[in-house]
Structure formats: structure tokens, C-alpha cells
Amino acid sequence: MKRLGTGIGWRPEIAGAVERMPGVDWVETVAENVCPGHLPESLRRLRERGVTVVPHGVSLGLGGADRPDEARLAALAERAEALGSPLVTEHIAFVRAGGPMTASPTMEAGHLLPVPRTRDALDVVCENIRIAQDALPVPLAVENIAALISWPGEEMTEGQFLYELADRTGVRLLIDVANLHTNHVNRGEDPAGALDELPVEAIAYVHVAGGFERDGVWHDSHAHPVPRPVLDILADLASRATPPGVLLERDDNYPEAAELERELAAIRETVDTAVVTAGRRPAAPGAADGTTAGAAGGDTGPARQRIALAQAALLSSLVAGTPAPEGFDRVRLGAQARALAAKRAGVVAKVAPELPGILGEAYRDTFLAYAKGRPMTGGYRRDALDFAGHLLLAGRPEDAEARRRLRAWWLERSGPTPPSRHPAARLARAARRVLLRR
């Protein structure tokens, strides 16, 4: 596995600043936001300079009950090849639930949700990882996630779960030290204890990010400076083994380039100091280390069925207002549900900025009222169209000019809907017929 050095998350909003930053050995980009045939010029220039680019997936759902979708795997593989990447990364999380195994509609979380640390879940995730490894042209690394909620009846700690994953599949690990801090605040889990149990030799690289605390809950925002406790966990990890790469994540509320450079310098200094204190020499980018092989698994069908039912019940309570599954902390479930709704409203406003422009200050409350009991089923852009169509069918907004603008926006973007048996497609076709007659 190639040693990466110090990097930063590449985002279009800071692309120019990233290109000019000194000491950036590599960048990571959200895989789903890159079109292989039309790579951003900034990424092209970075690659031409020898800067490594790693695609970081967010929608595969390796922790879900279903086997990984072949089309999503093919898309991730295509991005790895287009970027000339030495590896690709994803999350140990589920992002959708429901579907044929539960005889219920598929729901999307729009967020990374934790898998239960049980033997059932371990078997399922291991098989999903093996399927992904076979489909990808480069090694895969999987990331631990931050969470507000804990599953009842867990059988392993996070460190034990990650150790088993790496041992059984040979997968690399992307350790997010900010997520370890988040789980320390929110779930009382000891970061040092997790590091004690990790197979540090399996670490591909490390994420570092900021957040904020409100009412005793740590929010992993990726929009705030990296706090001291996160750097302390990074130092602890680096004192145990030199991380092949360390990357600063920032996804919103971007500061001036000078502040990002100071954070990168603090990250680099934290790692170098910990390594030297431990009596080792800092690793140079480009060196390689070994990989491990995993063992095959057995039939996961029954485990998948149990996981499917459990995840569907949890996600339904979070996004559709159904009762909380037994054993969960209802206060925490409420906090998670509100966070998911707020994120959904915010992302829809980003992918369809015309909607807040048309609806004005009423946008947020109107969207949250719409989303309550209406799970997302086709991604954020589909969600924006469904929201607008819902308002128009209800004769809203009340202002005639705003309604005219919303109708024009919806008709322009919805387009003729191809034949499909999916309920969302049938609804979209029906809505289009009605609105074209108005």
C-alpha cells in the first residue's frame, strides 16, 4: 500500500486554494461528485503535478443488508481508474433499508448510519467487503463512522469489530480520529481503548476533522476547526504506528486558505512529534507496505434477513415517524431524526438552490413539514423534484408568481419520465400529467 503523506479533502469550493497549498502530497475527492469522462480541471492539474487523488465513496452502503449494487461498484471502479488512484475508500455504514427482503419500500437515510456490532452484522459486512474487493481494480479501505445512537445488544466493541473485519477480509482501514472523538462524547467509548484493539498495520490512512458540541452532543460537522482532543487521538495513534497518510476533511463553512494551511501544519507536526517521541523515523510518501489476505465466509442469507428487518425498523423510525424499535434510546433517536431532517433540507437547498429562492424564508419549515413521514427514495435531486411536485399539486405556494416560477422550474427539470414500475416513477408521471394540464 502506497504511503500517501499529508493531504486535504478536495472540494470545488476550495479547489484553487488546494492547488496553491504547499506540502499537499495527496487529495481525496467524494467519488459520487466526480464524472470520469469530465474530470475537473483542478484535479487534472493536481494529477499532472504528481499529486495522488483518492476517490472516497459515500453511497455504497457496505453495512447494509443487501449485497453491494453492481452499478455502484462499477461506477466506483471507473472513478478509481480515471483518477489513477492507488486505492478507493468507503464506510462501514448503512445508507438505505427496506426493499424486497422486508416487503417494504426502500428508504434512503441521506446519511451514514451505524451497523450493529454483532456477529450477524460482521458476517454480512465481511461478505459485502469481499464482493466489493472482487469488483474493484485497486485495494479497498473502509472507514469507521461517527454516530449519535447505539444499537442494543451489541456483542463487540468498535475496535474488536474492525479487527475482525480486517482479519477476515484483508481489507484496509481508514481510521477517522474525529469519529473516535465523536463516539467518545456521544456514546461514552474510549478512543484509546479502540486504538488498543485495532490492527494498526492494516491502516491505509487517517481522517482528521472538526465539529462542535451542543447540549452534550458532539456534531461531526466537518465545518469547524479541528479541536485539541482530536489531535490528541491522532497523536496517540501515531505513537503506536506511523500512519501511511493523514488527511484534513472540510466540507462546509470554508475558511481562508491560510487557516487550512495552519491546520495542515498542526496535523503534520502532531504526527511527526508522536512518531519521533515513540522512537521511529517519520515515513516518506511513496514507500510501500504489505497487505494481508482474508478467509472466505459461509452462507449469510439468514443473517441478512435479520439485519434487513432491524435496519428497516430503525430507519423507518428515523425518517418515517414509526415507533422506536425496542431497546433504543428514544431521546437519542429523536436527536438523530432531527439531524437527518435538517441535513436533508440543507442538501436539497444546495442541489436545488432555486427552491429557497422561490419559497424564501418559508423554505425550511415547508420542506421539514413535507419530509415528515415521507422518506427519501431516489437521492437528493429526486427529493427536490418530489418536494416541488408535492407543493404544486397542493396548489402551493399561495403567491401566484411564486407558484408560476416553481411550476416552470419543476417542468424544466422533471422531463419525460421513462416507464418504470417504481412507485416514485409512477407518481412522477402522474404529477407531470396533472401539472401540464394546469
C-alpha positions as CSV (number, residue, x, y, z in Angstrom):
1,M,0.0,0.0,0.0
2,K,1.4,3.3,-1.1
3,R,2.4,5.8,1.7
4,L,0.5,9.0,1.0
5,G,1.8,11.7,3.3
6,T,-0.3,14.7,4.3
7,G,-3.4,15.6,2.3
8,I,-6.6,17.5,2.2
9,G,-10.1,16.8,1.0
10,W,-10.6,18.3,-2.4
11,R,-13.8,20.2,-2.8
12,P,-14.8,22.5,-5.7
13,E,-15.2,25.4,-3.3
14,I,-11.6,25.3,-2.3
15,A,-10.0,23.8,-5.4
16,G,-7.9,26.9,-6.2
17,A,-6.6,27.1,-2.7
18,V,-5.7,23.4,-2.6
19,E,-3.7,23.7,-5.8
20,R,-1.6,26.6,-4.3
21,M,-1.1,25.0,-0.8
22,P,2.5,24.0,0.0
23,G,3.1,20.5,1.3
24,V,0.0,18.8,0.0
25,D,1.1,15.3,-1.0
26,W,-2.4,14.0,-1.9
27,V,-6.1,14.8,-2.0
28,E,-9.3,12.9,-1.5
29,T,-12.5,13.6,-3.5
30,V,-16.1,12.4,-3.0
31,A,-16.4,9.7,-5.6
32,E,-20.1,10.4,-6.4
33,N,-19.3,14.0,-7.2
34,V,-16.8,13.2,-10.0
35,C,-17.6,12.3,-13.6
36,P,-14.9,10.1,-15.0
37,G,-15.3,11.5,-18.5
38,H,-15.2,15.1,-17.4
39,L,-12.7,15.4,-14.5
40,P,-12.5,18.9,-13.0
41,E,-9.5,20.8,-14.4
42,S,-8.2,21.3,-10.9
43,L,-8.0,17.6,-10.3
44,R,-6.3,17.2,-13.7
45,R,-3.7,19.7,-12.9
46,L,-3.0,18.2,-9.5
47,R,-2.6,14.7,-11.1
48,E,-0.2,16.2,-13.7
49,R,1.9,17.5,-10.8
50,G,2.1,14.0,-9.3
51,V,-0.5,14.6,-6.5
52,T,-2.3,11.4,-5.7
53,V,-6.1,11.5,-5.9
54,V,-8.2,9.0,-3.9
55,P,-12.0,8.6,-4.5
56,H,-14.0,8.4,-1.3
57,G,-17.4,6.8,-1.7
58,V,-20.5,7.6,0.4
59,S,-23.4,5.7,-1.1
60,L,-22.3,2.1,-1.5
61,G,-23.8,1.0,1.9
62,L,-21.4,-1.8,2.8
63,G,-23.1,-2.1,6.1
64,G,-26.5,-2.7,4.6
65,A,-28.4,-6.0,4.5
66,D,-28.3,-6.1,0.6
67,R,-25.3,-7.1,-1.3
68,P,-23.4,-4.2,-2.9
69,D,-25.1,-2.8,-6.0
70,E,-23.2,-3.8,-9.2
71,A,-23.8,-0.5,-10.9
72,R,-22.5,1.5,-7.9
73,L,-19.4,-0.8,-7.7
74,A,-18.7,-0.3,-11.4
75,A,-19.0,3.4,-11.0
76,L,-16.6,3.4,-8.1
77,A,-14.1,1.3,-10.1
78,E,-14.4,3.6,-13.1
79,R,-13.6,6.6,-10.9
80,A,-10.5,4.9,-9.5
81,E,-9.2,4.1,-13.0
82,A,-10.0,7.6,-14.3
83,L,-8.1,9.2,-11.4
84,G,-5.2,6.7,-11.4
85,S,-5.8,6.0,-7.7
86,P,-3.8,3.6,-5.6
87,L,-7.0,2.7,-3.6
88,V,-10.6,3.6,-3.0
89,T,-12.4,4.1,0.3
90,E,-15.9,3.7,1.6
91,H,-17.7,3.5,5.0
92,I,-18.8,0.8,7.4
93,A,-22.3,2.1,7.4
94,F,-25.8,1.5,6.0
95,V,-27.4,4.3,4.0
96,R,-30.7,2.7,2.9
97,A,-33.1,0.0,4.2
98,G,-36.3,-1.8,3.3
99,G,-36.9,-3.4,-0.1
100,P,-37.7,-7.0,-1.1
101,M,-36.2,-8.6,2.0
102,T,-38.6,-6.7,4.2
103,A,-41.5,-6.5,1.7
104,S,-41.5,-2.7,2.2
105,P,-40.5,0.3,0.2
106,T,-36.8,1.2,0.0
107,M,-35.9,4.2,2.2
108,E,-32.7,6.3,2.0
109,A,-31.1,7.9,5.0
110,G,-29.1,10.5,3.2
111,H,-26.5,9.8,5.9
112,L,-24.1,7.2,7.2
113,L,-25.8,5.2,9.9
114,P,-24.0,2.7,12.3
115,V,-24.3,-1.1,11.9
116,P,-24.9,-3.2,15.0
117,R,-21.6,-4.7,16.3
118,T,-23.0,-8.2,16.2
119,R,-21.9,-11.5,14.7
120,D,-24.7,-11.2,12.2
121,A,-23.6,-7.8,11.0
122,L,-20.0,-8.8,11.0
123,D,-20.8,-11.8,8.6
124,V,-22.8,-9.5,6.3
125,V,-20.3,-6.7,6.2
126,C,-17.4,-9.2,5.6
127,E,-19.2,-10.7,2.6
128,N,-20.1,-7.3,1.2
129,I,-16.5,-6.2,1.5
130,R,-15.3,-9.3,-0.3
131,I,-17.8,-8.6,-3.1
132,A,-16.5,-5.0,-3.4
133,Q,-12.9,-6.1,-3.3
134,D,-13.5,-8.5,-6.2
135,A,-15.2,-5.8,-8.3
136,L,-12.6,-3.0,-7.7
137,P,-9.3,-2.6,-9.6
138,V,-7.4,-1.3,-6.6
139,P,-7.4,-2.1,-2.8
140,L,-10.4,-1.0,-0.7
141,A,-10.2,0.7,2.7
142,V,-13.2,1.1,4.9
143,E,-13.9,3.9,7.4
144,N,-15.3,3.8,11.0
145,I,-18.2,6.3,11.3
146,A,-19.5,8.7,13.9
147,A,-22.9,8.1,15.5
148,L,-25.4,9.6,17.8
149,I,-27.1,6.3,18.5
150,S,-26.1,2.9,19.8
151,W,-27.7,-0.5,18.9
152,P,-29.0,-2.6,21.8
153,G,-27.4,-6.0,22.4
154,E,-24.1,-5.3,20.7
155,E,-21.6,-8.1,21.1
156,M,-18.3,-6.4,20.3
157,T,-16.5,-3.1,20.8
158,E,-15.7,-0.9,17.8
159,G,-12.0,-2.0,17.9
160,Q,-12.9,-5.7,18.0
161,F,-15.4,-5.3,15.1
162,L,-12.7,-3.5,13.0
163,Y,-10.1,-6.1,13.9
164,E,-12.4,-8.9,12.8
165,L,-13.2,-7.1,9.5
166,A,-9.5,-6.7,8.7
167,D,-8.5,-10.2,9.8
168,R,-11.3,-12.0,7.9
169,T,-11.2,-10.0,4.6
170,G,-7.7,-8.4,4.4
171,V,-9.4,-5.0,3.9
172,R,-7.5,-1.9,4.8
173,L,-8.8,0.5,7.4
174,L,-9.4,4.3,7.1
175,I,-9.4,5.4,10.7
176,D,-11.2,8.7,11.4
177,V,-9.9,10.0,14.7
178,A,-12.6,12.7,14.7
179,N,-15.2,10.0,14.6
180,L,-13.5,8.3,17.6
181,H,-13.8,11.5,19.5
182,T,-17.5,11.9,18.4
183,N,-18.2,8.4,19.7
184,H,-16.4,9.2,22.9
185,V,-18.6,12.2,23.6
186,N,-21.9,10.7,22.3
187,R,-21.6,7.0,23.3
188,G,-19.0,7.0,26.1
189,E,-16.5,4.9,24.1
190,D,-12.8,5.3,25.0
191,P,-10.7,6.2,21.9
192,A,-7.5,4.8,23.5
193,G,-9.4,1.5,24.1
194,A,-10.4,1.4,20.4
195,L,-6.8,2.0,19.3
196,D,-5.6,-0.7,21.7
197,E,-7.8,-3.2,19.8
198,L,-7.1,-2.0,16.2
199,P,-4.8,-3.9,13.8
200,V,-2.7,-0.7,13.2
201,E,-0.7,-2.5,10.5
202,A,-4.0,-2.5,8.4
203,I,-4.4,1.3,8.5
204,A,-4.4,2.8,5.0
205,Y,-4.7,6.4,6.1
206,V,-6.3,8.6,8.7
207,H,-9.1,11.3,8.6
208,V,-8.9,14.4,10.8
209,A,-11.9,16.8,11.0
210,G,-13.6,19.4,13.2
211,G,-17.0,19.6,14.8
212,F,-18.8,21.2,17.7
213,E,-20.6,20.3,20.9
214,R,-24.2,21.3,21.7
215,D,-26.3,20.2,24.7
216,G,-23.9,17.3,25.4
217,V,-23.9,16.0,21.9
218,W,-20.9,16.2,19.6
219,H,-21.8,17.1,16.0
220,D,-19.2,15.8,13.4
221,S,-19.8,18.8,11.2
222,H,-16.6,18.9,9.1
223,A,-17.3,22.7,9.1
224,H,-15.3,23.8,12.2
225,P,-11.6,23.8,13.2
226,V,-10.0,20.6,14.4
227,P,-10.2,20.6,18.2
228,R,-7.4,19.7,20.5
229,P,-8.9,16.4,21.7
230,V,-9.0,15.1,18.0
231,L,-5.3,16.0,17.6
232,D,-4.6,14.2,20.9
233,I,-6.2,11.0,19.5
234,L,-4.2,11.4,16.3
235,A,-1.0,11.7,18.4
236,D,-2.0,8.5,20.3
237,L,-2.5,6.6,17.0
238,A,0.8,7.9,15.5
239,S,2.7,6.9,18.7
240,R,1.6,3.3,18.0
241,A,2.3,3.1,14.3
242,T,3.2,5.7,11.6
243,P,0.0,6.3,9.6
244,P,0.7,5.9,5.8
245,G,-1.4,9.0,5.2
246,V,-3.3,11.7,7.2
247,L,-6.0,13.9,5.6
248,L,-7.8,17.0,6.7
249,E,-11.5,16.9,5.9
250,R,-13.5,20.1,5.5
251,D,-17.0,20.0,3.8
252,D,-18.6,23.4,4.6
253,N,-18.0,26.8,6.1
254,Y,-14.6,27.0,4.4
255,P,-12.1,29.4,6.0
256,E,-9.3,31.3,4.3
257,A,-6.6,29.2,2.8
258,A,-4.1,30.4,5.5
259,E,-6.3,28.8,8.2
260,L,-6.5,25.5,6.3
261,E,-2.7,25.6,5.9
262,R,-2.3,26.1,9.6
263,E,-4.5,23.1,10.4
264,L,-2.4,21.0,8.0
265,A,0.8,22.1,9.7
266,A,-0.7,21.3,13.1
267,I,-1.7,17.8,11.8
268,R,1.8,17.2,10.3
269,E,3.5,18.4,13.5
270,T,1.3,16.2,15.7
271,V,2.2,13.1,13.7
272,D,5.9,13.9,13.4
273,T,6.2,14.6,17.1
274,A,4.4,11.5,18.1
275,V,6.5,9.3,15.8
276,V,9.8,10.8,16.9
277,T,8.8,10.5,20.6
278,A,8.0,6.9,20.0
279,G,11.5,6.3,18.7
280,R,10.7,5.9,14.9
281,R,11.5,7.9,11.9
282,P,8.6,9.7,10.0
283,A,7.7,7.7,6.9
284,A,8.3,9.3,3.5
285,P,5.5,9.4,0.9
286,G,5.9,6.7,-1.7
287,A,7.1,3.9,0.4
288,A,5.1,0.7,0.4
289,D,4.0,-1.8,3.0
290,G,2.3,-5.2,2.8
291,T,-1.2,-6.4,2.7
292,T,-3.0,-9.3,4.2
293,A,-5.3,-11.9,2.8
294,G,-8.7,-12.8,4.2
295,A,-10.6,-16.1,4.7
296,A,-13.8,-17.0,2.9
297,G,-17.2,-16.9,4.7
298,G,-20.3,-19.1,4.8
299,D,-24.0,-18.5,3.9
300,T,-25.1,-15.1,5.1
301,G,-28.7,-15.4,4.0
302,P,-30.4,-15.8,7.4
303,A,-28.1,-13.0,8.9
304,R,-29.0,-10.7,6.0
305,Q,-32.7,-11.2,6.7
306,R,-32.4,-10.4,10.4
307,I,-30.2,-7.3,9.6
308,A,-32.6,-6.2,6.9
309,L,-35.6,-6.2,9.3
310,A,-33.6,-4.5,12.1
311,Q,-32.2,-1.7,9.9
312,A,-35.6,-1.1,8.2
313,A,-37.3,-0.7,11.6
314,L,-34.6,1.7,12.7
315,L,-34.5,3.8,9.6
316,S,-38.3,3.9,9.4
317,S,-38.4,5.4,13.0
318,L,-35.8,8.0,12.0
319,V,-37.3,9.2,8.7
320,A,-40.9,8.0,8.6
321,G,-42.1,8.6,12.1
322,T,-42.8,5.0,13.1
323,P,-42.3,3.9,16.7
324,A,-38.8,3.4,18.0
325,P,-37.6,-0.1,17.9
326,E,-37.2,-1.8,21.3
327,G,-34.0,-1.1,23.2
328,F,-33.1,2.1,21.6
329,D,-32.6,5.4,23.5
330,R,-35.7,7.4,22.3
331,V,-34.1,10.7,23.2
332,R,-31.1,9.9,21.0
333,L,-33.3,8.6,18.2
334,G,-35.2,11.9,18.3
335,A,-31.9,13.9,18.1
336,Q,-30.8,11.7,15.2
337,A,-34.1,12.1,13.4
338,R,-34.0,15.9,13.7
339,A,-30.4,15.9,12.5
340,L,-31.3,13.8,9.4
341,A,-34.2,16.1,8.5
342,A,-32.1,19.2,8.9
343,K,-29.4,17.7,6.7
344,R,-31.9,16.7,4.1
345,A,-33.4,20.2,4.0
346,G,-29.9,21.7,3.7
347,V,-28.6,19.4,1.0
348,V,-31.8,19.8,-1.1
349,A,-31.3,23.6,-0.8
350,K,-27.7,23.1,-2.2
351,V,-28.6,20.8,-5.1
352,A,-31.6,22.9,-6.0
353,P,-30.9,26.5,-4.8
354,E,-33.8,27.8,-6.8
355,L,-36.2,26.3,-4.3
356,P,-35.2,28.5,-1.3
357,G,-35.0,31.4,-3.8
358,I,-38.7,30.8,-4.8
359,L,-40.1,30.0,-1.4
360,G,-38.0,32.5,0.6
361,E,-37.9,32.2,4.4
362,A,-40.7,29.6,4.3
363,Y,-38.5,27.1,2.5
364,R,-37.0,25.3,5.6
365,D,-40.3,24.9,7.6
366,T,-42.2,23.9,4.4
367,F,-39.6,21.3,3.5
368,L,-39.5,19.9,7.0
369,A,-43.2,19.6,7.1
370,Y,-43.2,17.8,3.7
371,A,-40.3,15.4,4.7
372,K,-42.1,14.3,7.9
373,G,-43.4,10.8,7.1
374,R,-42.1,11.0,3.5
375,P,-38.7,9.2,3.4
376,M,-36.3,10.0,0.6
377,T,-36.3,7.2,-2.0
378,G,-34.2,8.4,-5.0
379,G,-31.5,10.7,-3.9
380,Y,-31.4,14.4,-3.2
381,R,-32.2,15.7,-6.7
382,R,-35.2,13.4,-6.9
383,D,-36.2,14.6,-3.5
384,A,-36.1,18.2,-4.6
385,L,-38.3,17.4,-7.6
386,D,-40.8,15.4,-5.5
387,F,-41.0,18.2,-3.0
388,A,-41.7,20.8,-5.7
389,G,-44.3,18.5,-7.3
390,H,-46.0,17.9,-4.0
391,L,-46.4,21.7,-3.4
392,L,-47.7,22.3,-6.9
393,L,-50.3,19.5,-6.6
394,A,-51.5,21.1,-3.4
395,G,-51.8,24.5,-5.1
396,R,-48.9,26.0,-3.3
397,P,-47.2,28.4,-2.8
398,E,-50.2,30.7,-2.4
399,D,-48.5,33.5,-4.1
400,A,-49.3,33.2,-7.8
401,E,-46.0,34.4,-9.1
402,A,-44.0,32.1,-6.9
403,R,-46.3,29.2,-7.9
404,R,-45.7,30.0,-11.6
405,R,-41.9,30.1,-11.1
406,L,-42.0,26.8,-9.2
407,R,-44.1,25.1,-11.9
408,A,-41.7,26.3,-14.6
409,W,-38.7,25.1,-12.6
410,W,-40.3,21.7,-12.0
411,L,-41.4,21.1,-15.6
412,E,-38.0,22.1,-16.9
413,R,-36.1,19.7,-14.7
414,S,-38.5,16.8,-14.4
415,G,-38.6,16.0,-18.1
416,P,-40.5,13.0,-19.6
417,T,-40.3,10.2,-17.0
418,P,-39.3,6.8,-18.6
419,P,-41.5,3.8,-18.0
420,S,-40.9,2.1,-14.7
421,R,-42.8,0.1,-12.1
422,H,-41.1,2.0,-9.2
423,P,-43.8,3.9,-7.2
424,A,-41.8,7.1,-7.3
425,A,-41.6,7.0,-11.2
426,R,-45.4,6.3,-11.4
427,L,-46.1,9.2,-9.1
428,A,-43.8,11.5,-11.1
429,R,-45.6,10.6,-14.4
430,A,-49.0,11.2,-12.8
431,A,-47.8,14.5,-11.4
432,R,-46.4,15.7,-14.7
433,R,-49.7,14.9,-16.5
434,V,-51.7,16.9,-13.9
435,L,-49.3,19.8,-14.0
436,L,-49.1,20.0,-17.7
437,R,-52.9,20.5,-17.8
438,R,-52.8,23.4,-15.4
